[in-house]
Amino acid sequence: MTQFSDAFNQLDWFAIYGHLEADGYAVIPGLLAADRARELARRTDFDGKTRRISLMTTELGQGDLFYFDQNLPDPWQSLHEAFYPKLAAIANTWNERLDISYRYPEELSAFLQQCSAAGQRRGQSYLSRLSAGGYVALHQRSDAEHVFPMQVVALLAAPGDDFLGGEFVMTEQRPRMQSRPLVVPLKLGDVAIITTAQRPFKGTRGDYRVNLKHAISRVRQGERIGVELTFHHSV
């Protein structure tokens, strides 16, 4: 039982599913207390469990990402373990609607074993620090055999007080339509579930796939600190 289990059981998962259906994301306000979020924002090494990557070297933006290894430090490991069973049930519903035979295991450990067997052993979750001028370009975490269709993001700084700009944005591409821009309204301590890459959308002729990417817009002032948690590993 993780430290977040009781809070998760009180969440309106029917409403969360509705938001995911409508927009491909769902915000959970204040899941992290403000003082806890600020405490986590000050930590980047987590006892030596992170590796620092400059976005300038990856051509994905400007700023610093602090990648966690396979074993996430708390509270992120607890969030991983609490979210996964709920989201795996949704993911399996999505696969059924899209006529995909694969079903995600009930336990996160079993899914990660499948990732490891496929050569996916590098953790993709990270803490980001973006100063003025920093941003993260549109991207997906979908280049692997086993891709979990949802991710979790959290904001550890206060918009308007700690930084200006730095909105979490998404784009959704539907067949034969212009891309739809989305702004995910995050505040200090908020957590959001987002679509990793593809999700089902119910059209007039049944379900079809829509493609999503996400990014962080340019920070105009101050420093934006956040976390992006990915359930599958990369090669």
C-alpha positions as a LaTeX table, in Angstrom:
\begin{tabular}{lrrr}
\hline
Residue & $x$ (\AA) & $y$ (\AA) & $z$ (\AA) \\
\hline
Met1 & 0.00 & 0.00 & 0.00 \\
Thr2 & 1.57 & 3.31 & $-1.05$ \\
Gln3 & 1.32 & 6.65 & 0.71 \\
Phe4 & $-1.13$ & 7.88 & $-1.95$ \\
Ser5 & $-3.56$ & 4.95 & $-1.95$ \\
Asp6 & $-6.17$ & 6.52 & 0.35 \\
Ala7 & $-6.22$ & 9.77 & $-1.63$ \\
Phe8 & $-6.54$ & 7.85 & $-4.89$ \\
Asn9 & $-9.48$ & 5.83 & $-3.63$ \\
Gln10 & $-11.32$ & 9.08 & $-2.92$ \\
Leu11 & $-10.76$ & 10.51 & $-6.40$ \\
Asp12 & $-13.63$ & 10.59 & $-8.87$ \\
Trp13 & $-12.15$ & 8.23 & $-11.44$ \\
Phe14 & $-15.33$ & 8.34 & $-13.51$ \\
Ala15 & $-14.81$ & 12.10 & $-13.95$ \\
Ile16 & $-11.09$ & 11.58 & $-14.64$ \\
Tyr17 & $-11.95$ & 9.10 & $-17.37$ \\
Gly18 & $-14.40$ & 11.61 & $-18.81$ \\
His19 & $-11.71$ & 14.28 & $-19.05$ \\
Leu20 & $-9.32$ & 11.84 & $-20.71$ \\
Glu21 & $-12.04$ & 10.97 & $-23.21$ \\
Ala22 & $-12.79$ & 14.61 & $-23.99$ \\
Asp23 & $-9.31$ & 16.11 & $-24.14$ \\
Gly24 & $-6.66$ & 13.43 & $-23.66$ \\
Tyr25 & $-5.68$ & 14.74 & $-20.22$ \\
Ala26 & $-7.11$ & 15.09 & $-16.71$ \\
Val27 & $-5.90$ & 17.45 & $-13.96$ \\
Ile28 & $-5.94$ & 16.38 & $-10.29$ \\
Pro29 & $-5.69$ & 19.66 & $-8.32$ \\
Gly30 & $-3.45$ & 19.83 & $-5.27$ \\
Leu31 & $-2.51$ & 16.15 & $-5.05$ \\
Leu32 & 0.83 & 17.37 & $-3.73$ \\
Ala33 & 0.60 & 19.86 & $-0.87$ \\
Ala34 & 2.19 & 23.22 & $-1.72$ \\
Asp35 & 4.96 & 22.92 & 0.90 \\
Arg36 & 5.73 & 19.36 & $-0.22$ \\
Ala37 & 5.87 & 20.45 & $-3.86$ \\
Arg38 & 8.30 & 23.26 & $-3.04$ \\
Glu39 & 10.46 & 20.88 & $-1.01$ \\
Leu40 & 10.65 & 18.49 & $-3.97$ \\
Ala41 & 11.46 & 21.38 & $-6.31$ \\
Arg42 & 14.65 & 22.05 & $-4.36$ \\
Arg43 & 15.91 & 18.49 & $-4.89$ \\
Thr44 & 17.67 & 17.47 & $-8.09$ \\
Asp45 & 20.13 & 14.74 & $-7.14$ \\
Phe46 & 17.82 & 12.56 & $-4.98$ \\
Asp47 & 20.81 & 10.89 & $-3.35$ \\
Gly48 & 22.66 & 10.53 & $-6.62$ \\
Lys49 & 19.76 & 8.88 & $-8.45$ \\
Thr50 & 19.52 & 11.39 & $-11.30$ \\
Arg51 & 21.58 & 12.18 & $-14.38$ \\
Arg52 & 21.58 & 15.71 & $-15.74$ \\
Ile53 & 20.87 & 16.29 & $-19.44$ \\
Ser54 & 20.91 & 19.67 & $-21.12$ \\
Leu55 & 18.05 & 20.12 & $-23.58$ \\
Met56 & 20.44 & 22.07 & $-25.80$ \\
Thr57 & 22.32 & 18.84 & $-26.54$ \\
Thr58 & 19.14 & 16.98 & $-27.57$ \\
Glu59 & 17.66 & 19.73 & $-29.77$ \\
Leu60 & 14.44 & 19.39 & $-27.75$ \\
Gly61 & 14.52 & 22.80 & $-26.15$ \\
Gln62 & 16.44 & 24.79 & $-23.58$ \\
Gly63 & 16.90 & 23.95 & $-19.92$ \\
Asp64 & 17.97 & 21.03 & $-17.74$ \\
Leu65 & 16.37 & 17.63 & $-17.26$ \\
Phe66 & 17.34 & 15.45 & $-14.30$ \\
Tyr67 & 16.53 & 11.87 & $-15.31$ \\
Phe68 & 15.74 & 9.29 & $-12.63$ \\
Asp69 & 17.06 & 5.76 & $-12.93$ \\
Gln70 & 14.79 & 2.70 & $-13.02$ \\
Asn71 & 14.12 & 2.87 & $-9.29$ \\
Leu72 & 12.34 & 6.17 & $-8.73$ \\
Pro73 & 12.90 & 8.02 & $-5.45$ \\
Asp74 & 9.87 & 8.71 & $-3.30$ \\
Pro75 & 7.34 & 10.20 & $-3.58$ \\
Trp76 & 7.56 & 9.52 & $-7.34$ \\
Gln77 & 7.80 & 5.75 & $-6.87$ \\
Ser78 & 4.69 & 5.86 & $-4.69$ \\
Leu79 & 2.88 & 7.89 & $-7.36$ \\
His80 & 3.94 & 5.36 & $-9.99$ \\
Glu81 & 2.63 & 2.44 & $-7.96$ \\
Ala82 & $-0.63$ & 4.17 & $-7.05$ \\
Phe83 & $-1.44$ & 5.39 & $-10.56$ \\
Tyr84 & $-0.52$ & 2.30 & $-12.55$ \\
Pro85 & $-3.40$ & $-0.10$ & $-11.64$ \\
Lys86 & $-6.01$ & 2.61 & $-12.25$ \\
Leu87 & $-4.48$ & 3.66 & $-15.55$ \\
Ala88 & $-3.81$ & 0.10 & $-16.72$ \\
Ala89 & $-7.55$ & $-0.58$ & $-16.55$ \\
Ile90 & $-8.19$ & 2.47 & $-18.74$ \\
Ala91 & $-5.34$ & 1.49 & $-21.08$ \\
Asn92 & $-6.85$ & $-1.96$ & $-21.58$ \\
Thr93 & $-10.23$ & $-0.40$ & $-22.37$ \\
Trp94 & $-8.51$ & 1.82 & $-24.96$ \\
Asn95 & $-6.79$ & $-1.19$ & $-26.54$ \\
Glu96 & $-10.08$ & $-3.05$ & $-26.73$ \\
Arg97 & $-11.73$ & $-0.08$ & $-28.44$ \\
Leu98 & $-8.85$ & 0.15 & $-30.94$ \\
Asp99 & $-8.88$ & $-3.60$ & $-31.58$ \\
Ile100 & $-5.38$ & $-4.05$ & $-30.11$ \\
Ser101 & $-4.93$ & $-7.52$ & $-28.61$ \\
Tyr102 & $-2.27$ & $-6.59$ & $-26.03$ \\
Arg103 & $-3.43$ & $-6.20$ & $-22.41$ \\
Tyr104 & $-1.39$ & $-4.44$ & $-19.73$ \\
Pro105 & $-0.65$ & $-6.48$ & $-16.58$ \\
Glu106 & $-2.39$ & $-5.49$ & $-13.35$ \\
Glu107 & 0.92 & $-4.91$ & $-11.56$ \\
Leu108 & 3.53 & $-2.32$ & $-12.57$ \\
Ser109 & 6.36 & $-4.73$ & $-11.76$ \\
Ala110 & 5.01 & $-7.24$ & $-14.30$ \\
Phe111 & 4.82 & $-4.56$ & $-17.00$ \\
Leu112 & 8.37 & $-3.41$ & $-16.30$ \\
Gln113 & 9.55 & $-7.01$ & $-16.59$ \\
Gln114 & 8.05 & $-7.09$ & $-20.08$ \\
Cys115 & 9.87 & $-3.86$ & $-20.89$ \\
Ser116 & 13.15 & $-5.31$ & $-19.63$ \\
Ala117 & 12.69 & $-8.47$ & $-21.70$ \\
Ala118 & 12.28 & $-6.24$ & $-24.77$ \\
Gly119 & 15.55 & $-4.44$ & $-23.99$ \\
Gln120 & 13.82 & $-1.38$ & $-22.48$ \\
Arg121 & 15.82 & $-0.76$ & $-19.32$ \\
Arg122 & 16.47 & 2.99 & $-19.25$ \\
Gly123 & 14.18 & 5.11 & $-17.10$ \\
Gln124 & 12.51 & 8.04 & $-18.87$ \\
Ser125 & 11.03 & 9.93 & $-15.92$ \\
Tyr126 & 12.64 & 13.25 & $-15.04$ \\
Leu127 & 12.54 & 16.51 & $-13.12$ \\
Ser128 & 12.81 & 19.62 & $-15.31$ \\
Arg129 & 14.25 & 23.03 & $-14.42$ \\
Leu130 & 13.55 & 25.75 & $-16.97$ \\
Ser131 & 14.83 & 29.27 & $-16.40$ \\
Ala132 & 13.88 & 32.35 & $-18.44$ \\
Gly133 & 14.06 & 31.40 & $-22.11$ \\
Gly134 & 13.72 & 27.69 & $-21.36$ \\
Tyr135 & 11.18 & 25.43 & $-23.03$ \\
Val136 & 10.55 & 21.81 & $-24.04$ \\
Ala137 & 9.63 & 21.18 & $-27.67$ \\
Leu138 & 6.68 & 19.05 & $-28.77$ \\
His139 & 7.52 & 15.38 & $-28.35$ \\
Gln140 & 6.25 & 11.89 & $-27.55$ \\
Arg141 & 7.68 & 9.09 & $-25.41$ \\
Ser142 & 6.57 & 6.38 & $-27.82$ \\
Asp143 & 9.68 & 4.94 & $-29.50$ \\
Ala144 & 9.67 & 1.43 & $-28.03$ \\
Glu145 & 7.96 & $-1.95$ & $-28.33$ \\
His146 & 6.07 & $-1.52$ & $-25.05$ \\
Val147 & 4.59 & 1.96 & $-24.66$ \\
Phe148 & 2.19 & 2.82 & $-21.85$ \\
Pro149 & $-0.47$ & 5.15 & $-23.30$ \\
Met150 & $-0.57$ & 7.58 & $-20.37$ \\
Gln151 & 1.95 & 9.57 & $-18.36$ \\
Val152 & 1.81 & 11.65 & $-15.18$ \\
Val153 & 3.11 & 15.20 & $-14.83$ \\
Ala154 & 3.35 & 17.47 & $-11.78$ \\
Leu155 & 4.09 & 21.16 & $-11.30$ \\
Leu156 & 6.45 & 22.08 & $-8.44$ \\
Ala157 & 6.46 & 25.88 & $-8.86$ \\
Ala158 & 3.70 & 28.49 & $-8.75$ \\
Pro159 & 2.67 & 30.19 & $-12.02$ \\
Gly160 & 2.60 & 33.95 & $-11.62$ \\
Asp161 & 4.74 & 33.89 & $-8.48$ \\
Asp162 & 7.73 & 31.70 & $-9.32$ \\
Phe163 & 7.60 & 32.00 & $-13.10$ \\
Leu164 & 5.74 & 33.50 & $-16.05$ \\
Gly165 & 4.99 & 31.60 & $-19.24$ \\
Gly166 & 5.94 & 27.93 & $-19.16$ \\
Glu167 & 2.46 & 26.59 & $-19.92$ \\
Phe168 & 2.09 & 22.83 & $-20.36$ \\
Val169 & 0.66 & 22.42 & $-23.84$ \\
Met170 & $-0.51$ & 19.53 & $-26.00$ \\
Thr171 & $-1.53$ & 19.09 & $-29.62$ \\
Glu172 & $-4.03$ & 16.54 & $-30.89$ \\
Gln173 & $-4.05$ & 15.46 & $-34.52$ \\
Arg174 & $-7.22$ & 13.85 & $-35.83$ \\
Pro175 & $-7.40$ & 12.33 & $-39.31$ \\
Arg176 & $-8.13$ & 14.87 & $-42.05$ \\
Met177 & $-8.32$ & 17.71 & $-39.52$ \\
Gln178 & $-6.08$ & 20.55 & $-38.35$ \\
Ser179 & $-4.13$ & 19.95 & $-35.13$ \\
Arg180 & $-6.05$ & 20.96 & $-32.02$ \\
Pro181 & $-3.99$ & 22.92 & $-29.43$ \\
Leu182 & $-4.60$ & 22.29 & $-25.74$ \\
Val183 & $-3.30$ & 24.11 & $-22.66$ \\
Val184 & $-3.24$ & 22.01 & $-19.48$ \\
Pro185 & $-4.05$ & 24.41 & $-16.59$ \\
Leu186 & $-1.57$ & 23.39 & $-13.89$ \\
Lys187 & $-0.99$ & 25.14 & $-10.56$ \\
Leu188 & 1.53 & 24.49 & $-7.78$ \\
Gly189 & 1.10 & 20.92 & $-6.52$ \\
Asp190 & $-1.26$ & 19.87 & $-9.30$ \\
Val191 & $-0.81$ & 16.52 & $-11.00$ \\
Ala192 & $-2.14$ & 15.66 & $-14.46$ \\
Ile193 & $-2.61$ & 12.45 & $-16.41$ \\
Ile194 & $-1.77$ & 12.98 & $-20.07$ \\
Thr195 & $-1.88$ & 10.82 & $-23.19$ \\
Thr196 & 1.57 & 9.59 & $-24.19$ \\
Ala197 & 0.97 & 9.40 & $-27.94$ \\
Gln198 & $-2.29$ & 7.84 & $-29.13$ \\
Arg199 & $-5.76$ & 7.37 & $-27.71$ \\
Pro200 & $-9.16$ & 6.35 & $-29.05$ \\
Phe201 & $-11.66$ & 9.00 & $-30.08$ \\
Lys202 & $-15.31$ & 8.16 & $-30.62$ \\
Gly203 & $-16.44$ & 9.45 & $-33.99$ \\
Thr204 & $-19.71$ & 9.10 & $-35.85$ \\
Arg205 & $-18.50$ & 5.80 & $-37.35$ \\
Gly206 & $-16.93$ & 4.34 & $-34.23$ \\
Asp207 & $-13.57$ & 4.69 & $-32.52$ \\
Tyr208 & $-10.43$ & 5.79 & $-34.31$ \\
Arg209 & $-6.92$ & 6.79 & $-33.21$ \\
Val210 & $-5.85$ & 10.35 & $-32.56$ \\
Asn211 & $-2.22$ & 11.34 & $-32.09$ \\
Leu212 & $-0.99$ & 13.64 & $-29.30$ \\
Lys213 & 2.25 & 15.39 & $-28.45$ \\
His214 & 3.13 & 17.57 & $-25.46$ \\
Ala215 & 5.51 & 20.42 & $-24.68$ \\
Ile216 & 6.26 & 23.27 & $-22.28$ \\
Ser217 & 6.08 & 26.77 & $-23.73$ \\
Arg218 & 8.91 & 29.26 & $-23.27$ \\
Val219 & 9.42 & 30.55 & $-19.73$ \\
Arg220 & 9.40 & 34.36 & $-19.84$ \\
Gln221 & 10.53 & 35.03 & $-16.28$ \\
Gly222 & 11.66 & 33.12 & $-13.18$ \\
Glu223 & 12.11 & 29.35 & $-13.00$ \\
Arg224 & 9.61 & 26.60 & $-13.78$ \\
Ile225 & 10.17 & 23.24 & $-12.07$ \\
Gly226 & 8.14 & 20.15 & $-12.85$ \\
Val227 & 8.21 & 16.38 & $-13.11$ \\
Glu228 & 7.24 & 14.04 & $-15.95$ \\
Leu229 & 6.70 & 10.39 & $-15.01$ \\
Thr230 & 6.70 & 7.72 & $-17.73$ \\
Phe231 & 5.61 & 4.17 & $-16.96$ \\
His232 & 7.56 & 2.38 & $-19.69$ \\
His233 & 11.33 & 2.39 & $-20.08$ \\
Ser234 & 13.34 & 3.11 & $-23.22$ \\
Val235 & 16.02 & 1.07 & $-24.96$ \\
\hline
\end{tabular}
